[in-house]
Amino acid sequence: MGTPLVFIGMLVSIGLVGLLFWWLINTTEGVYLGRRVVIWLYDRYAHRYDRTKEFETAYETAYLSRPLLQLLDTPNALILDVATGTGRLPVTLFQRPAFTGKIVAVDLSRQMLTRAAAKLQYELHTNRAYLLHCPADHLPFPDHTFEAVTILEALEFMPSPEAVLREIQRVTRPGGVVLISNRQGREAKLLPGKTMTNERFERYLTETLGFEFVEIQRWQVGYALVWAFKAGDAPPTTAKPLGEIWRCPACDQTALTPQNNQWVCENCGQVILVGSDGVIELFSAKVDRPMAKY
Ligand SMILES: C[S@@+](CC[C@H](N)C(=O)[O-])C[C@H]1O[C@@H](n2cnc3c(N)ncnc32)[C@H](O)[C@@H]1O
């Protein structure tokens, strides 16, 4: 009598462990196991990312680059794309001839950035795009630096989505625009503590972070697109070379200058290497006196 029950019990346990594993790795992309697991998974998955997503140029233009360009106060804008992945946002924006600005794009998966670099070779060479290997919750830029800040399909995979939103708010110039995707629907419910309903998200943006004119629109299956403006007013931030805006990780000064295949801080001598693909290796930089720690 006991044997079949033990057998069934074992099968149920194996099934439950399998479901838990599926949820931890597949559905939630490792986010409850820590940042390292998320990034490890993206590094493994990078070569298949674009094939799986099947981005369509017309769709990307209609939902992302055209409306973003219309909302900028200047086409010569300085834009930050957080968690850029394989460069989705920079690629669609650089396809618009009217956009004459620069884009700084950051991500913590080195392999995703290698794919972005392959697509943005021309813009990297002409210093219109910069790819930085660095985490989303410690952006190495002064307050009010960017005309627009974007983060697509990534917030829910961060250790603290709120910390990333605070960073985004900090580096956006008053009056500047943000574009954020908000996970919705059934899958959002499988990510407890990492997602908000659209209503709560809007309240968080306005009441906690001081954004205004929040607009939420339907986008892809499982995501809404959220547009908002940072309260206040300041002159538009036009495209500047990276050296004028990023802070040295060792001394916190804006004194990094490009020299051959590296950036060197004129204030403290800190060196940051640039990979052969053009990605700036900020995350692996050896910093003796770390100020802005990751
Ligand atoms: C689903 S992809 C989205 C990429 C791109 N924005 C897009 O829409 O195609 C999520 C990205 O978030 C990045 N990411 C996850 N956690 C991160 C973190 N803590 N800091 C920076 N990037 C992170 C991953 O490496 C990955 O490239």
The ligand as a Gaussian input file, in Angstrom:
#p B3LYP/6-31G(d) Opt

LIG

0 1
 C       15.346000      41.717000     -22.246000
 S       16.914000      42.522000     -22.399000
 C       16.413000      44.103000     -23.080000
 C       17.475000      44.685000     -23.966000
 C       17.020000      45.878000     -24.785000
 N       16.691000      47.013000     -23.950000
 C       15.842000      45.505000     -25.663000
 O       14.756000      46.046000     -25.482000
 O       16.037000      44.661000     -26.538000
 C       17.358000      42.946000     -20.737000
 C       18.756000      43.545000     -20.632000
 O       18.954000      44.009000     -19.309000
 C       20.321000      43.819000     -18.977000
 N       20.478000      43.878000     -17.534000
 C       19.933000      43.044000     -16.616000
 N       20.290000      43.415000     -15.379000
 C       21.093000      44.507000     -15.518000
 C       21.753000      45.368000     -14.592000
 N       21.665000      45.170000     -13.282000
 N       22.471000      46.397000     -15.084000
 C       22.550000      46.605000     -16.433000
 N       21.943000      45.835000     -17.338000
 C       21.215000      44.793000     -16.894000
 C       20.630000      42.461000     -19.582000
 O       22.003000      42.246000     -19.724000
 C       19.881000      42.539000     -20.904000
 O       20.710000      43.029000     -21.923000

